[in-house]
Amino acid sequence: MIMSMLSNLVSIVKKRKTIGRGGSRGGTSGKGNKGQKARSGAHIGVLFEGGQMPLTRRLPKRGFTNAPFKITYEIVNLVQLNTIFDNGAIVTKEALIEKGVIKAGKKALVKVLGNGALDKNLIVHAHAFSKTAAQTISDKGGEVHVIKEK
């Protein structure tokens, strides 16, 4: 390494942009003449319309949401019950969680729908049943128990 052949390192810290007096940006520093955007600390919101009544406040409020009180069901079909459970088994929410049909930790209720065929007689405990599901389970010799707690 020859000391006379060393090149200068590129500056890591960028040189600060000089504005105003003495800089190449002049008196207004590239901000134009006067006005709200020319002031220091100027920040105007995206929805700001220059002081007139914003569109979001000019339009009326509509509707409401009942989302916090919405009752959600974990859906289970007869096909799933037929493939997972043995003949004469008792089907509960805990058993469905154990078998991996529904996810644990959810406060959702269980609803059994009549999609698919059922060959076994099962004792099913759920929060809700469709008419076809309840009819199919009882026709195959099984029992339908509606859980009242919600």
C-alpha positions as CSV (number, residue, x, y, z in Angstrom):
1,M,0.0,0.0,0.0
2,I,1.5,3.3,-1.2
3,M,0.5,6.3,0.9
4,S,0.8,8.7,-2.0
5,M,-1.7,6.6,-4.1
6,L,-4.6,6.6,-1.6
7,S,-7.9,8.1,-2.8
8,N,-10.3,10.1,-0.7
9,L,-13.2,8.2,0.9
10,V,-16.7,9.2,-0.1
11,S,-18.2,11.2,2.8
12,I,-20.5,9.1,4.8
13,V,-22.5,12.0,6.1
14,K,-24.3,13.8,3.4
15,K,-23.8,17.6,3.1
16,R,-26.8,19.4,4.4
17,K,-28.9,21.3,1.9
18,T,-28.2,25.0,2.4
19,I,-31.3,27.2,1.9
20,G,-32.0,30.8,2.5
21,R,-29.2,33.5,2.7
22,G,-26.0,32.2,1.2
23,G,-27.5,29.1,-0.2
24,S,-28.4,28.4,-3.8
25,R,-32.1,28.2,-3.0
26,G,-32.7,31.9,-2.4
27,G,-34.8,33.8,0.0
28,T,-37.9,31.6,0.0
29,S,-35.9,28.4,0.0
30,G,-38.0,26.7,-2.7
31,K,-41.2,27.1,-0.8
32,G,-42.8,29.8,-3.0
33,N,-44.2,33.0,-1.7
34,K,-46.2,33.1,1.6
35,G,-49.2,30.9,2.4
36,Q,-49.8,28.0,4.8
37,K,-47.3,25.7,3.1
38,A,-44.5,28.2,3.2
39,R,-44.6,28.4,7.0
40,S,-42.4,26.4,9.4
41,G,-43.8,23.2,10.6
42,A,-46.4,23.2,7.8
43,H,-48.4,20.0,7.5
44,I,-51.8,19.9,6.0
45,G,-53.9,16.7,6.3
46,V,-54.9,14.7,3.3
47,L,-58.6,15.5,3.8
48,F,-58.0,19.2,4.5
49,E,-60.0,21.3,2.0
50,G,-58.7,24.8,2.7
51,G,-61.1,25.6,5.6
52,Q,-64.4,24.8,3.8
53,M,-66.6,22.1,5.2
54,P,-65.0,18.7,4.3
55,L,-66.9,16.2,2.1
56,T,-66.9,13.7,4.9
57,R,-68.8,16.1,7.1
58,R,-71.1,17.4,4.4
59,L,-72.5,13.9,3.7
60,P,-75.0,12.4,6.2
61,K,-74.2,9.5,8.5
62,R,-75.8,6.3,7.4
63,G,-76.6,3.0,9.0
64,F,-75.0,1.3,12.0
65,T,-73.0,-1.8,12.8
66,N,-74.0,-4.5,15.1
67,A,-70.6,-6.3,14.8
68,P,-69.8,-6.5,18.5
69,F,-72.9,-8.5,19.2
70,K,-72.8,-10.7,16.0
71,I,-73.2,-14.4,16.7
72,T,-70.7,-16.4,14.7
73,Y,-70.9,-20.1,14.2
74,E,-68.2,-22.7,13.5
75,I,-69.7,-24.7,10.6
76,V,-69.5,-28.5,10.7
77,N,-71.0,-30.6,7.9
78,L,-72.3,-34.2,8.1
79,V,-69.5,-35.4,5.8
80,Q,-67.0,-34.3,8.4
81,L,-68.8,-36.1,11.2
82,N,-69.2,-39.2,9.1
83,T,-65.5,-39.5,8.2
84,I,-64.1,-38.5,11.6
85,F,-66.3,-40.1,14.2
86,D,-67.1,-43.8,14.8
87,N,-70.6,-45.4,15.0
88,G,-72.4,-44.4,18.2
89,A,-69.9,-41.7,19.2
90,I,-70.8,-38.6,21.2
91,V,-70.0,-35.4,19.3
92,T,-69.4,-32.3,21.4
93,K,-67.5,-29.0,20.8
94,E,-64.6,-30.4,22.8
95,A,-64.5,-33.6,20.7
96,L,-64.5,-31.5,17.5
97,I,-61.6,-29.3,18.8
98,E,-59.7,-32.5,19.8
99,K,-60.2,-34.0,16.3
100,G,-59.1,-30.7,14.7
101,V,-62.4,-30.0,13.0
102,I,-62.8,-26.6,14.6
103,K,-60.1,-24.3,16.2
104,A,-59.7,-24.1,19.9
105,G,-59.9,-20.8,21.8
106,K,-62.7,-19.4,19.8
107,K,-65.9,-18.3,21.5
108,A,-67.8,-19.2,18.4
109,L,-70.8,-21.6,18.6
110,V,-71.1,-24.8,16.7
111,K,-73.6,-25.3,13.9
112,V,-74.2,-28.6,12.1
113,L,-75.2,-28.4,8.4
114,G,-76.6,-31.2,6.3
115,N,-74.0,-31.2,3.5
116,G,-73.1,-34.8,2.5
117,A,-74.2,-38.2,3.6
118,L,-74.3,-39.8,7.0
119,D,-74.0,-43.5,7.5
120,K,-73.5,-43.7,11.3
121,N,-75.8,-43.1,14.3
122,L,-74.2,-40.3,16.3
123,I,-75.2,-38.4,19.4
124,V,-74.5,-34.8,18.4
125,H,-74.4,-31.8,20.9
126,A,-74.3,-28.5,19.1
127,H,-75.7,-24.9,19.4
128,A,-77.6,-25.0,16.2
129,F,-78.7,-27.5,13.5
130,S,-80.0,-27.0,10.0
131,K,-83.4,-28.8,9.4
132,T,-81.8,-31.3,7.0
133,A,-78.9,-32.1,9.4
134,A,-81.2,-32.7,12.3
135,Q,-83.5,-34.8,10.1
136,T,-80.7,-36.9,8.7
137,I,-79.1,-37.5,12.1
138,S,-82.4,-38.6,13.7
139,D,-83.2,-40.8,10.6
140,K,-80.0,-42.7,11.0
141,G,-80.8,-43.5,14.7
142,G,-78.8,-40.7,16.2
143,E,-79.7,-38.0,18.7
144,V,-79.8,-34.3,18.3
145,H,-79.2,-32.2,21.4
146,V,-79.3,-28.4,21.1
147,I,-77.1,-26.6,23.6
148,K,-79.0,-23.6,25.1
149,E,-76.0,-21.5,26.3
150,K,-74.9,-18.7,24.0
